Amino acid sequence: MPQFGSFALLLALALSAYTLVVGGIALRQLAVGSRGRVEPERLSETARRAGIGTFIAVSCAAFALVWAAFTNDYSVSYILHHTNRALPTAYKFSALWSGQEGSLLLWAWLLAAYGFVLRVRHKVDIRLTAYASTILAGIQIFFLLLLNFAAPPFALQPGPLQPDGFGLNPLLQYPEMVIHPPMLYLGYVGFSVPFAFALGALMMRYPGEKWIHITRRWTMVTWLFLTCGIFLGAHWAYSVLGWGGYWGWDPVENASLMPWLTGTAFLHSVMMQEKRGMMKSWNVWLIFSTFMLTILGTLLTRSGIVSSVHAFAQSSIGNWFYAFLVIIFAVCLFTYFRQRDHLKSENKLESLVSRESSFLFNNLVLLAACFTVLWGTLFPILSEYVQGSKVTVGPPFYDRVNLPIGLFLLFLTGIGPVLAWRSTSLKSIRRNFILPIVMVLGTAAVLMALGVRPWAADPDDVQAMFFSLTAFSLGAGVITAIGAEFLRGAAVIRKHTGQNIFAAMLQLTRRNTRRYGGYIVHFGVVVIFIGIAGGAFNQSKEQELGFRDSMQIGPYKLICQSYTQDSNANYDTEYALLDVYKGGKKITQLAPERRFYHASQQTSTIVADHSTLERDLYVIYEGKNPDTGQPIIKVFINPLINWIWIGVLVIIFGTFVALVPNLSAAVATSRSRVTAGEQVPQAAGSGR
């Protein structure tokens, strides 16, 4: 099987090279109108089929590696170092992406899968798809070169065959890690497709914005995958790492956040190009930057240049990525300067109080956040290069800069959707903003009356308390603005159809799914901000607990009923059984664990968590006191943490709504009922 996998990767490299070279020749002939011995259309078709063959070949290689994991083939070095016989089945499958070579194979396979879908659907626009297919083949060649020569996943283990493997990293033996890396990679790799279309459209001076319409769903689905991947990673960190938080501004966490920020900016600013023919150069560079940031993120994970619990070991493979990034940037820059006259804007910004300006500010805020994260991530590398010593930038830097940026972004989330294109009248401003402003001020007054007063907080808590007060208040205003948009449009539909308000809101949403799906996504963002704001009220306590000992934290009392050990073929475990009381009544029993894995000789923490909408009771078993033999228990109370995960579900739902085609028949029926003197307001039927 290793020989089969190695051959499949070599075949995939040859097929990708054919797709790039022959596809490029065919496109060149079509561009200059020349005819060779073979018609360019036939050459292009053979290149397309070779690209499809690449997917089959890489799929065979991925299957071979997974098969080796399931059959415990320890002649393959990768399988020896990342699995063992007692490893549960699901984690043997996840061994595909648990190490450097396997994760690169996953990258290549997902890229081939995206390319397969693109090439099968090539009749959407045959010539533009041919350009995109050729560009994707160039990207594919880079990863296949890595897999064949720099990081071969089927390298054989020298010496005698080992009876068992060294095991999977304990941190990865958690259910979410079976889906988190593939989800993150689906986002990373997926941005290759809109990048390829944008670069191809620029190369061929593609008229109009059709390439945006073709790639809109690609980009939204990719963005959704990346969003899910980021928050699955945050939940994994919260549940496994045992430090009480979910985001530590780790370099690899930052690497996934940066393309998400620029991709989000692209999804917003591209509407200006579709609606008004503006920001064409800006949008091209946004998608170029997003793709390059995904490559940078892959570099940070694999080169070892940053220290991270998520990163792989030090490796010379980073030099390959440096060269690839330089090539990508050079190609993008050359193409842009050669074709920049094709990207002239058709209109200019007419008013600062308009939807265009809100999108522009939205982009500037997102890019400011991206630059801050990039600077903080690369600062240790830059400081070592300049000063000779590595200076690490910690969470306080990111919080100090990004929390105000986040609040401004939350503010824009509320005002952007209710502004009109070109210019917003004073009357419209009064009508749309009075109620949200009242809600902001009213919420702030209520919170301050309840004790949320930043000026009265401890000096270390002032920033967090101010963020919390502002986020809650702005969140109330944004929810009011979004709700008003739904109700305003639904009221018109209800008036002319006689439907109840909920049916009218459903029909309103189906008339313009992109607009109202976007509103739902914005609502999900507000919910996430509410969850983050709850962090200002976190509590923690650490205590040694013997049999029948108790500890009090907030409204909870924990009583240790027992502490013991257990074992199975994969690991030994120590855990405590803790009864949890609230108001004198037992509400649950928690069993935090600490595991020791036999194969890898490493430990991991399994957190016990009692979750409600109001707060999480988060309990960690930190080990035994060597002097007394009694467990040391650390407990956190994390208010509103579940609102973060709920907000992600709302975002997922809103994105699915935005992907659904508009119900045009319903629009026509509804319009026929509107009398000649009446108009359905923009919120009910216009494009976003």
Secondary structure, DSSP 8 states (H G I E B T S, - for coil): -HHHHHHHHHHHHHHHHHHHHHHHHHHHHHHHT---SS-HHHHHHHHHHHHHHHHHHHHHHHHHHHHHHHTT-TTBHHHHHH--TTS-HHHHHHGGGTSHHHHHHHHHHHHHHHHHHHHHTGGGSHHHHHHHHHHHHHHHHHHHHIIIIIS-TT-B--SS--SS-----GGG-SGGGGTHHHHHHHHHHHTHHHHHHHHHHHHTT--TTHHHHHHHHHHHHHHHHHHHHHHHHHHHHHHHS-SS-S----HHHHHHHHHHHHHHHHHHHHHHHHHHS--HHHHHHHHHHHHHHHHHHHHHHHH--S--SS-----TTHHHHHHHHHHHHHHHHHHHHHHGGGG--SS----SSSHHHHHHHHHHHHHHHHHHHHHHHHHHHHHHHHHSS-----HHHHHHHHHHHHHHHHHHHHHGGGS-SS---HHHHHHHHHHHHHHHHHHHHHHHHTT--GGGS-GGGHHHHHHHHHHHHHHHHHHHHHHHHHHHHHHHHHHHH---HHHHHHHHHHHSHHHHHHHHHHHHHHHHHHHHHGGGG-EEEEEE--TT-EEEETTEEEEEEEEEEEE-SSEEEEEEEEEEEETTEEEEEE--EEEEETTTTEEEEE-EEEE-SSEEEEEEEEEE-TTT--EEEEEEEEETTHHHHHHHHHHHHHHHHHHS---HHHHHHHHHTS-TT----HHHHS--
